[in-house]
Amino acid sequence: MSDVDKAYSFDYNMPAGTTSNQKTLITGMNNTDHVTRTLLISRNVSDYLVISRGSDDNIDLGTQDIGSGRSQLKAFNLTELQKGSVDYAASGLILGWGLRNSVGLTEDAIGQIFTVENSADQVYRGTTDIHQDNPGEEMNYHGFINQNYQRRNYGYPDCLAVWDASVILSNGTTLSTGDQFVRDGNGSFTDADCGEEYRQAPAMTFQAHMAPLDIKFAPDGNAWISFHGSWDRSSPAVCQSRSTMLLFLTLI
């Protein structure tokens, strides 16, 4: 279990329904925004605890530094954690960074890690308000815990996912749903810098402000995603504002 700042372990007496011997495993996760922590103990890569930590603001520029420890997904070896607590930012295996607030976290039947991410609110493209239909919410693929290729930057806070490209003024790049666009270009950083060579694009993009909260895989490989809905849109998206819906996906 965890609170906003620390993750803990306990000894559990199942017949009595009691816990004892509380240990602090991970520290240094305190944020003033996005205070939830999603935890996953892998069934497929033994002895690993995966923790998602979100950003400290809607647009947290400090997360441009990988050393911040915010907007990241990390895996920690539980055997090592039993030797003493560690700091989140300074320790663990990075499964991805540039993840604004990946509330939903799961693995499929063969151990591949997926998250669903709540993207940014009140976004402008230069001086144009595009927040009604951009950026898209994301499902991100992080591969296997014990592989190396997936330790990539997933974009935030500089690059966000396109949902409705028609309202994003072009700066010379052709954009489509699922691509990433530069949030606030200053001339030296462009949409091209948000391309696949530099940033990891979402595995799937959903309509803006649907607020995905969880993802679960069935044994047959199909995925279910729950959505909360958001305040940051004048009319509801697919789900009713501030309600919950389920989306069924067949992933190939």
Beta strands, then each sheet from edge to edge (+ up, - down):
strand 1: 7-13
strand 2: 18-27
strand 3: 37-41
strand 4: 48-53
strand 5: 72-77
strand 6: 86-87
strand 7: 93-97
strand 8: 104-107
strand 9: 113-117
strand 10: 124-125
strand 11: 128-129
strand 12: 137-143
strand 13: 159-161
strand 14: 180-182
strand 15: 204-206
strand 16: 212-217
strand 17: 223-227
strand 18: 245-249
sheet 1: 1+ 2- 6-
sheet 2: 3+ 4- 5+ 7-
sheet 3: 8+ 9- 12+ 15-
sheet 4: 10+ 11-
sheet 5: 13+ 14-
sheet 6: 16+ 17- 18+
end
